[in-house]
Amino acid sequence: MAWWKDAVIYQIYPRSFQDSNGDGIGDIPGIISRLDHIRDLGADAIWLSPVYCSPNADNGYDISDYRDINPEYGTMADMERLIAEARRRDIRVIMDLVVNHTSTEHWWFRQSRDKTSAYADYYCWADGRGDGKLPNNWTGFFGEDCWEFDPQRCQYYLHLFAKTQADLNYHNPAVVEEVKDIMRFWLEKGVAGFRCDVINILYKDSLENGKKKLALTGSEHYLTLEGTHEILREFRKVWDEFDAFTVGETVFVTPREAQDLCGLDRRELDMVFSFEHMECDQVFIKWFKTKFKPRKLFACLTRWQKSLPWNALYLENHDQPRSVSRFGSRAHPLESGKLLATLLLTLRGTPFIYQGQEIGMTNFDFTRLRQLNDVESLNVDRVLTRLHVPQGLRWRIIAPTSRDNARTPFQWEGGDGAGFTTGRAWLGINHNCKDVNLAAQEEDPNSLFHWYKDLIALRRDTKVLRRGAFIPLESTRQVFAYRRELPGNDPLTIVLNFSDNPATTACRGTVLRDNYGRETFDGTLQPWEAVILA
């Protein structure tokens, strides 16, 4: 069995994890100083959001040099020490592979601006359609058109994300070989594999106009095409050389498409991050929020559990709002946090925990747009401003969904700087750090942190949780129940009440874990109660 099927993986957003030098920016020495926390939690690997050289237009997802470290984070020697110190604690390191685009400050792009250069075809260049019209009608992921004119080359370049993130041209075999060399560089340094950023959009079949849509016009020309499958099979040749682990961030994929991306016989990815369960509280696009309806979440999770042999499990990451704020309860923050942890760690698949999730960090408490750093949020504000949306309404749209909700610094302690920095943090620290912080929870055996630790240990010691089948049992407006079964092992039943109101269930059994601390169970569920029955 592959190691990652038994693992719990912990995501680190380096800029917000731990600052070691007082400049207000998290760094690699800071991560090294906190490795014991990750080991104490019980995680088996860390996934690092990008630490490569970058001008930080999108906080590292705009890479200017794949073979060097952003000086804000440290040096290559620091990175090598992180890999070694993690290995000493039996923790693997997974890098973020961002190869749909590079920064426009990457030397490939600078060379590509010259049509006679060997790098001329490294990016998606096109002529305008005359009279100042863009090459096509596509729109990008950050709420704007996706073409930028370059006066040196006298052509437009494609950028599905920010205008400083130019899309690579995967029709050029040289680009594929460059990326393979980058992967070898890091695998030879000892990383265990890669989280592959927006990996299902690499290949653009043409630059023709797309069918007009509310969002992402033109996406039929790049979403999960056969050309991308061929590129992934080529990448897999390198991954197999090093027995590397891969998980792909795959936007707008169906279960059928996910099977094609990570089926064992396909020799592409090991597993994928899907997004459907992250869309159960929105209409059309993520900025149009609706009231969270648990039953929609239950149906989505069940569909993916039944459709794929293995799932990448997550409720939070650097691009998503905090799960307690999004799916939990203001009236019952501890109980709902424990319930969400129970869900994450008892489904079939590999759980990913995002930094701060284990202590119940919440969405930011900012009150105005100028407190944000997120380029996506700022772009959306510009679009809404052009549409004459009033400032107050713009803030109500952006605040609950901004990616900065997940990017506020880790709350290690309750004092000034939250134990994250001795200086001024690059992004505002949530004022609730006085109450929500690791130091306090380490001292409290009833805390969310200890619940995570206990469930991770239970998962490690219970084969049916790691390997067992998922059997749905009950799904109502507020109750979700399922069983995990494995031949030769006692089954476990998980019952979750996603509500501030009591509920009942037909499930019965001996209590193995209960977030209210009950030792017997009669089928009556307290608000946000989570129970594991043997």
C-alpha positions in Angstrom: 0.0 0.0 0.0 1.4 3.4 -0.9 2.5 5.5 2.1 0.1 8.4 1.3 -2.9 6.2 1.8 -2.1 5.8 5.4 -1.0 9.4 5.9 -2.4 12.7 7.2 -0.9 15.6 5.4 -0.5 19.1 6.9 -0.5 22.2 4.6 1.7 25.1 5.4 1.3 28.6 4.0 4.8 29.7 4.6 4.1 33.5 4.7 1.7 33.0 7.6 3.1 30.1 9.6 6.1 31.3 11.7 8.3 34.3 11.4 11.8 33.7 12.7 13.5 37.2 12.2 10.9 39.7 13.2 10.2 41.1 9.7 6.5 40.0 9.9 6.8 37.4 7.2 6.8 33.7 7.9 9.9 31.9 6.7 11.6 28.5 6.4 13.6 28.7 9.6 10.3 29.5 11.3 8.8 26.3 9.8 11.8 24.3 11.1 11.2 25.7 14.6 7.6 24.4 14.5 8.2 20.9 13.1 7.7 19.4 16.5 4.1 20.8 16.6 3.4 19.0 13.3 4.9 15.8 14.7 3.0 16.2 17.9 -0.3 16.6 16.0 0.5 13.3 14.2 0.9 14.4 10.6 3.1 12.4 8.3 3.9 14.9 5.7 3.8 18.7 5.0 2.7 20.3 1.8 4.4 23.7 1.4 2.7 26.4 -0.6 5.4 27.9 -2.9 8.7 29.1 -1.4 10.4 29.7 -4.8 11.7 33.1 -5.9 8.7 35.3 -6.8 7.7 39.0 -7.0 4.7 37.9 -4.9 1.9 39.4 -7.1 0.0 36.3 -6.0 2.0 35.4 -2.9 4.4 32.9 -4.6 2.1 31.4 -7.2 3.8 33.7 -9.7 7.3 32.0 -9.9 10.3 33.8 -11.3 12.9 31.1 -10.6 11.9 27.4 -9.9 15.4 26.5 -8.7 15.9 29.1 -6.0 14.2 30.2 -2.7 12.4 33.5 -2.2 14.9 35.5 0.0 12.0 36.6 2.2 11.7 32.9 3.2 15.4 32.1 3.5 18.0 30.3 1.4 18.4 27.0 -0.4 20.5 25.9 2.6 17.5 26.6 4.8 15.3 24.5 2.5 17.7 21.6 2.5 17.8 21.8 6.3 14.0 21.8 6.4 13.9 18.6 4.3 16.6 17.0 6.5 14.9 18.1 9.8 11.5 16.9 8.6 13.0 13.5 7.6 14.6 13.2 11.1 11.0 13.4 12.5 9.6 11.0 9.9 7.8 13.8 8.1 7.9 14.0 4.3 8.0 17.3 2.4 5.7 17.9 -0.6 6.3 20.9 -2.8 3.8 23.0 -4.7 4.3 22.6 -8.4 3.0 25.7 -10.2 3.5 25.1 -13.9 0.4 26.4 -15.7 2.1 29.8 -15.7 5.2 31.6 -14.5 5.7 35.2 -13.4 6.3 37.7 -16.1 9.6 38.3 -14.3 10.8 34.8 -15.1 13.7 34.8 -17.5 11.8 32.5 -19.9 9.2 35.2 -20.3 11.7 38.0 -20.7 13.4 36.0 -23.5 10.0 35.1 -25.0 9.3 38.8 -25.7 11.8 38.5 -28.5 10.2 36.7 -31.5 13.6 35.5 -32.6 14.5 34.0 -29.2 14.7 30.2 -28.5 12.0 30.9 -25.9 9.7 32.7 -28.3 7.1 29.9 -28.1 7.3 29.2 -24.4 4.1 31.2 -23.8 0.6 31.6 -25.4 1.1 34.7 -27.6 -1.5 35.9 -30.1 -2.3 39.0 -32.2 -5.3 41.2 -31.5 -8.3 41.0 -33.7 -7.9 44.5 -35.0 -9.2 47.9 -33.8 -7.7 47.2 -30.4 -9.7 44.1 -29.8 -8.3 41.2 -27.7 -7.3 37.9 -29.4 -10.5 36.3 -28.1 -13.4 36.7 -25.6 -12.0 34.5 -22.8 -12.2 35.6 -19.2 -10.0 34.5 -16.4 -10.2 33.1 -12.9 -9.6 36.4 -11.1 -12.6 38.2 -12.5 -11.1 40.0 -15.5 -10.2 39.4 -19.1 -7.1 37.3 -19.6 -5.0 39.0 -22.3 -2.2 41.6 -21.8 -0.5 43.5 -24.6 3.3 43.5 -24.6 4.7 46.5 -26.4 8.1 44.9 -27.1 6.7 41.9 -28.9 3.6 43.8 -30.2 1.4 40.8 -29.3 -0.9 39.8 -26.4 0.0 37.0 -23.9 -2.6 34.8 -22.2 -2.9 34.9 -18.4 -5.8 32.9 -17.0 -4.9 34.4 -13.6 -3.2 37.7 -12.7 -1.7 39.7 -15.6 1.8 39.0 -14.1 1.1 35.2 -14.4 1.7 34.3 -18.1 0.4 30.9 -19.3 3.0 28.5 -20.6 2.5 27.0 -24.1 2.3 23.2 -23.7 2.1 22.7 -27.5 5.9 23.3 -27.2 7.7 20.0 -26.2 10.6 22.1 -24.8 8.2 23.5 -22.1 7.4 19.9 -21.1 11.1 19.0 -20.8 11.8 22.2 -18.8 9.2 21.2 -16.3 10.5 17.6 -16.1 13.9 19.0 -15.3 12.5 21.2 -12.5 10.8 18.2 -10.9 14.0 16.2 -11.0 15.8 19.1 -9.4 13.6 19.0 -6.3 13.1 15.2 -6.2 16.9 14.8 -6.1 16.9 17.1 -3.1 14.7 14.7 -1.3 11.1 16.0 -1.5 8.5 13.3 -1.6 6.3 14.7 -4.4 4.2 17.5 -5.5 0.8 19.2 -5.1 0.2 20.2 -8.7 -1.5 23.6 -9.0 -4.5 23.9 -11.4 -3.0 20.9 -13.2 -6.0 20.1 -15.4 -5.9 23.3 -17.4 -2.3 23.1 -18.8 -3.3 22.3 -22.4 -5.2 24.8 -24.5 -6.6 23.2 -27.7 -7.0 26.5 -29.5 -7.4 30.2 -28.9 -10.8 30.5 -30.5 -13.6 32.4 -29.0 -15.5 30.6 -26.3 -19.2 30.2 -25.5 -20.2 33.2 -23.5 -20.7 32.4 -19.8 -21.2 34.2 -16.5 -17.6 33.1 -15.6 -14.7 31.6 -17.4 -15.8 32.1 -20.9 -13.5 30.0 -23.1 -12.9 27.3 -20.5 -14.1 24.5 -22.9 -10.8 25.1 -24.7 -8.6 24.1 -21.7 -10.5 22.2 -19.0 -9.3 18.6 -18.6 -8.5 17.9 -22.3 -6.8 14.9 -23.8 -3.7 17.1 -24.3 -3.4 17.5 -20.6 -3.7 13.8 -20.0 -0.8 13.2 -22.4 1.3 15.8 -20.6 0.6 14.2 -17.2 1.6 10.8 -18.6 4.9 12.3 -19.7 5.4 13.9 -16.2 4.7 10.5 -14.7 7.9 9.1 -16.2 9.8 11.4 -13.9 7.6 10.8 -10.9 8.1 7.0 -11.3 11.8 7.5 -11.3 11.6 8.7 -7.7 8.4 7.0 -6.5 7.0 10.5 -6.1 3.6 11.2 -4.7 1.3 13.6 -6.7 -2.0 15.2 -5.9 -3.6 17.5 -8.5 -5.6 20.6 -7.9 -8.3 20.1 -10.6 -10.9 22.8 -11.2 -14.4 21.9 -12.4 -13.8 18.2 -12.6 -16.6 15.6 -12.5 -16.1 12.3 -10.7 -15.7 10.6 -14.2 -13.0 13.1 -15.1 -11.3 12.6 -11.8 -11.2 8.8 -12.4 -9.4 9.5 -15.7 -6.9 11.7 -14.0 -6.0 9.3 -11.2 -7.0 5.8 -12.3 -4.2 3.3 -11.6 -4.1 2.2 -15.2 -3.9 5.7 -16.5 -0.4 6.4 -15.0 -1.1 10.1 -14.4 -1.8 11.5 -10.9 -2.2 9.6 -7.6 -5.2 11.6 -6.5 -7.0 14.9 -7.0 -8.4 17.8 -5.1 -12.0 18.3 -6.4 -14.1 21.3 -5.6 -17.7 20.3 -5.8 -18.1 20.0 -2.0 -16.7 23.5 -1.8 -19.6 24.8 -3.9 -22.5 23.7 -1.8 -22.9 27.2 -0.4 -22.8 29.2 -3.6 -24.7 30.0 -6.8 -22.8 29.9 -10.1 -19.6 31.3 -8.8 -18.0 31.4 -5.3 -18.7 35.2 -4.8 -22.5 34.6 -4.8 -22.9 32.9 -1.4 -26.1 31.2 -0.2 -27.1 29.7 3.1 -25.1 26.5 3.8 -27.4 23.5 3.5 -25.7 20.5 5.0 -27.7 18.0 2.9 -26.1 19.3 -0.2 -22.7 18.7 1.4 -23.7 15.2 2.4 -24.9 14.3 -1.1 -21.7 15.6 -2.7 -19.4 13.8 -0.3 -21.4 10.6 -0.8 -21.2 10.9 -4.6 -17.4 11.3 -4.6 -16.8 8.6 -1.9 -18.8 6.1 -4.0 -17.3 7.2 -7.4 -13.6 7.2 -6.6 -11.5 4.5 -5.1 -9.6 7.1 -3.2 -10.3 10.8 -2.3 -8.1 13.7 -1.3 -10.1 14.9 1.8 -10.1 18.6 2.8 -12.3 21.3 4.3 -9.8 24.1 4.2 -6.8 25.3 2.3 -5.1 28.6 1.4 -7.8 29.5 -1.2 -10.9 28.7 1.0 -12.6 30.4 3.9 -12.1 28.8 7.3 -14.3 25.7 7.8 -15.6 26.6 11.3 -16.8 30.0 10.0 -18.2 28.5 6.8 -19.8 25.2 7.9 -19.8 25.4 11.6 -21.7 27.2 14.3 -21.2 30.5 16.1 -23.3 29.1 19.1 -21.2 25.9 19.2 -17.8 26.7 17.9 -16.0 23.9 19.8 -18.5 21.2 19.1 -18.9 22.1 15.4 -15.1 22.2 15.1 -14.8 18.8 16.5 -17.6 17.5 14.3 -15.8 18.8 11.2 -12.6 17.2 12.3 -14.5 13.9 12.8 -15.9 14.2 9.3 -12.5 14.9 7.7 -10.7 12.1 9.5 -13.3 9.3 9.1 -14.1 9.5 5.4 -12.2 7.2 3.0 -9.2 8.9 1.6 -6.1 10.9 2.6 -7.0 13.8 5.0 -5.3 17.2 4.4 -5.3 19.6 7.4 -4.6 23.3 6.8 -2.5 25.2 9.3 -4.7 26.6 12.0 -7.6 24.3 11.3 -6.5 22.1 14.2 -7.1 25.0 16.6 -10.3 26.3 15.0 -9.0 29.5 13.5 -11.8 31.5 12.0 -12.3 33.9 9.1 -10.6 37.3 9.4 -12.2 40.1 11.4 -11.2 42.9 8.9 -13.6 45.6 8.4 -12.5 47.2 5.1 -11.0 46.3 1.8 -7.7 48.1 2.3 -6.9 45.5 4.9 -6.7 42.8 2.3 -3.7 41.6 0.3 -5.3 39.0 -1.9 -5.0 39.9 -5.6 -8.1 38.0 -6.5 -10.2 39.9 -4.0 -8.8 43.2 -5.2 -9.5 42.3 -8.8 -13.1 41.4 -8.0 -13.6 44.7 -6.2 -12.4 46.5 -9.4 -14.9 44.6 -11.5 -17.7 45.3 -9.1 -16.8 48.9 -9.0 -17.0 49.1 -12.8 -20.5 47.6 -12.5 -21.4 50.4 -10.1 -21.9 48.1 -7.1 -22.0 50.2 -3.9 -18.9 49.9 -1.6 -20.9 48.4 1.3 -22.3 45.7 -0.9 -18.9 45.0 -2.5 -17.5 44.4 1.0 -20.4 42.0 1.9 -19.7 40.0 -1.3 -15.9 39.9 -0.9 -15.4 39.5 2.9 -16.8 36.0 3.5 -15.1 34.6 0.4 -11.7 36.3 0.2 -8.7 34.0 0.2 -7.2 36.2 2.9 -9.6 34.5 5.4 -7.3 31.5 5.4 -4.1 33.6 5.3 -4.0 35.5 8.5 -1.0 34.4 10.6 -1.1 31.3 12.7 -2.2 32.0 16.3 0.4 30.3 18.4 -0.2 32.4 21.5 -2.6 35.0 22.8 -0.3 38.0 23.1 0.9 40.7 20.7 2.0 39.1 17.5 0.2 35.9 18.4 3.6 34.2 18.7 3.9 34.5 15.0 6.2 37.5 14.9 7.9 40.1 17.1 7.4 42.7 14.3 4.4 43.9 12.3 2.7 41.0 10.5 2.4 41.2 6.7 -1.4 40.6 7.1 -3.6 41.4 10.0 -3.8 39.0 12.9 -7.3 38.0 14.0 -8.1 39.6 17.4 -9.6 36.4 18.6 -6.1 35.0 19.0 -6.5 35.9 22.7 -9.0 33.1 22.9 -8.1 30.9 19.9 -4.5 29.9 20.1 -2.4 26.8 20.3 -0.8 27.5 23.7 -4.1 27.6 25.5 -5.4 24.5 23.7 -2.3 22.5 24.5 -3.2 23.0 28.2 -6.8 22.1 27.8 -7.5 18.3 27.3 -11.0 19.1 26.0 -9.7 21.4 23.2 -10.1 21.1 19.5 -6.3 20.6 19.2 -6.4 17.5 21.4 -9.5 16.2 19.5 -7.5 16.4 16.3 -4.6 14.6 17.9 -6.8 11.9 19.3 -8.6 11.3 16.0 -5.4 11.2 14.0 -4.0 8.6 16.5 -7.3 6.6 16.3 -7.1 6.6 12.5 -3.5 5.4 12.6 -4.4 2.6 14.9 -7.7 1.6 13.2 -7.3 -0.2 9.9 -10.9 0.1 9.0 -10.6 4.0 9.1 -7.6 3.9 6.9 -8.6 1.3 4.4 -12.3 0.4 4.9 -15.1 1.0 2.4 -17.6 3.9 2.8 -21.2 2.8 3.3 -23.8 5.6 3.4 -26.5 5.1 6.1 -28.5 8.2 6.7 -28.7 11.7 5.2 -31.3 14.2 6.3 -31.4 18.0 6.5 -29.0 17.9 9.4 -27.8 14.3 10.1 -25.1 12.5 8.2 -24.3 8.9 9.1 -22.1 6.3 7.4 -20.2 3.1 8.1 -16.7 2.1 7.4 -16.2 -1.6 6.7 -13.2 -3.8 6.0 -13.3 -7.6 5.9 -11.7 -9.1 9.0 -12.2 -5.9 11.0 -15.0 -4.6 13.2 -17.0 -1.9 11.3 -17.4 1.6 12.7 -20.4 3.9 12.3 -20.0 7.7 12.3 -23.0 9.9 13.1 -22.9 13.7 12.7 -25.5 16.3 13.6 -24.9 19.5 11.5 -27.3 21.7 13.4 -27.8 23.9 16.4 -30.9 21.8 17.1 -31.1 18.2 18.6 -31.8 15.3 16.3 -32.4 11.6 16.4 -30.9 8.7 14.4 -31.6 5.0 14.1 -27.9 4.2 14.4 -26.8 2.4 17.6 -23.6 1.0 19.0 -20.9 1.3 21.6 -19.4 4.7 21.9 -15.8 4.8 20.7 -15.6 8.7 20.5 -18.1 11.4 21.3 -17.4 15.1 21.2 -19.7 15.7 24.2 -17.8 13.1 26.1 -20.8 10.7 26.4 -20.1 7.1 27.2 -23.5 5.7 26.0 -25.6 6.6 23.0 -29.4 6.2 22.7 -29.9 7.7 19.3 -30.5 11.2 20.5 -28.0 13.7 19.1 -27.1 17.0 20.8 -26.4 20.1 18.7 -23.3 19.5 16.6 -22.7 16.1 18.2 -20.3 13.8 16.5 -20.2 10.2 17.6 -18.1 7.2 16.4 -19.8 3.9 17.3 -18.2 0.5 17.4 
